Amino acid sequence: MEEIINIALTAVLFFLAFCIVMGLIRAFTGKKPADRLVAVNMITTAVIMMTIILSVLFKESWLADIAAIYALVSFVAVIVFSRLYIVSHMRKKAAETEGKGDSSDGN
């Protein structure tokens, strides 16, 4: 029974590796920063799942601790990058509205 579980978990590891490759493609070809952020978030989630599966396969509990720390760091990184994106988007919108106001004042 344990051998079947190991085979299934190995298959899941290969599937997650495929998902990471697809996420990398999306992260590099994404047109919007939001697309790239979601792709990187998907990649980090897959890495966390892979770490947990490896923890089960190798019977090493410290890998689960590493996965939990990585999840916390990933969460904070997504919040920071989202905030940076929102601030830059708001500055861009403000610059566009100022540019429109300047052209109408010149007449």
C-alpha positions as CSV (number, residue, x, y, z in Angstrom):
1,M,0.0,0.0,0.0
2,E,2.8,2.4,0.8
3,E,4.4,1.8,-2.6
4,I,1.2,2.8,-4.3
5,I,1.1,6.0,-2.2
6,N,4.7,6.8,-3.2
7,I,3.9,6.3,-6.9
8,A,0.9,8.5,-6.6
9,L,2.8,11.3,-4.8
10,T,5.6,11.1,-7.3
11,A,3.1,11.5,-10.1
12,V,1.7,14.5,-8.3
13,L,5.2,15.9,-8.1
14,F,5.6,15.7,-11.8
15,F,2.3,17.3,-12.4
16,L,3.3,20.2,-10.1
17,A,6.6,20.6,-11.9
18,F,4.6,20.9,-15.2
19,C,2.4,23.5,-13.5
20,I,5.5,25.4,-12.5
21,V,6.8,25.4,-16.0
22,M,3.5,26.7,-17.3
23,G,3.4,29.3,-14.6
24,L,6.9,30.5,-15.6
25,I,5.8,30.8,-19.2
26,R,2.8,32.9,-18.1
27,A,5.0,35.0,-15.8
28,F,7.4,35.9,-18.7
29,T,4.7,36.4,-21.3
30,G,2.0,38.1,-19.2
31,K,0.9,41.4,-20.6
32,K,-0.2,43.0,-17.3
33,P,1.7,43.0,-14.0
34,A,-1.4,41.5,-12.4
35,D,-1.1,38.4,-14.7
36,R,2.6,38.1,-13.7
37,L,1.7,38.4,-10.0
38,V,-0.9,35.7,-10.2
39,A,1.5,33.4,-12.1
40,V,4.3,33.9,-9.5
41,N,1.7,33.3,-6.8
42,M,0.7,30.0,-8.5
43,I,4.4,29.0,-8.8
44,T,5.0,29.6,-5.1
45,T,1.9,27.6,-4.2
46,A,3.1,24.7,-6.3
47,V,6.5,24.8,-4.6
48,I,4.9,24.8,-1.2
49,M,2.8,21.7,-2.2
50,M,5.9,20.0,-3.6
51,T,7.8,20.6,-0.3
52,I,4.9,19.1,1.7
53,I,4.8,16.1,-0.6
54,L,8.6,15.6,-0.3
55,S,8.2,15.9,3.5
56,V,5.8,13.0,3.4
57,L,7.9,10.9,0.9
58,F,11.1,11.3,2.8
59,K,9.5,11.3,6.3
60,E,11.2,14.5,7.2
61,S,9.0,16.8,9.3
62,W,11.4,19.8,9.0
63,L,10.5,20.1,5.4
64,A,6.9,20.9,6.5
65,D,8.3,23.7,8.7
66,I,10.2,25.1,5.7
67,A,7.0,25.0,3.6
68,A,5.1,26.9,6.3
69,I,7.9,29.6,6.4
70,Y,7.9,29.8,2.6
71,A,4.1,30.2,2.6
72,L,4.4,33.2,5.0
73,V,7.1,34.8,3.0
74,S,5.1,34.3,-0.2
75,F,2.0,35.8,1.4
76,V,3.9,38.9,2.5
77,A,5.6,39.2,-0.9
78,V,2.3,39.1,-2.7
79,I,0.9,41.9,-0.4
80,V,4.0,44.1,-1.0
81,F,3.9,43.6,-4.8
82,S,0.2,44.2,-4.9
83,R,0.6,47.4,-3.0
84,L,3.4,48.6,-5.3
85,Y,1.3,47.8,-8.3
86,I,-1.7,49.7,-6.9
87,V,0.5,52.8,-6.0
88,S,2.1,52.8,-9.5
89,H,-1.3,52.5,-11.2
90,M,-2.7,55.4,-9.2
91,R,0.3,57.6,-10.0
92,K,-0.1,56.7,-13.7
93,K,-3.8,57.6,-13.6
94,A,-3.0,60.9,-11.8
95,A,-0.4,61.8,-14.4
96,E,-2.9,61.1,-17.2
97,T,-5.5,63.3,-15.7
98,E,-3.0,66.1,-15.1
99,G,-1.9,65.8,-18.7
100,K,-5.5,66.1,-20.0
101,G,-6.0,69.2,-17.7
102,D,-2.9,70.9,-19.1
103,S,-4.0,70.6,-22.8
104,S,-7.4,72.2,-22.2
105,D,-5.8,75.1,-20.3
106,G,-3.6,76.1,-23.2
107,N,-6.6,77.2,-25.4
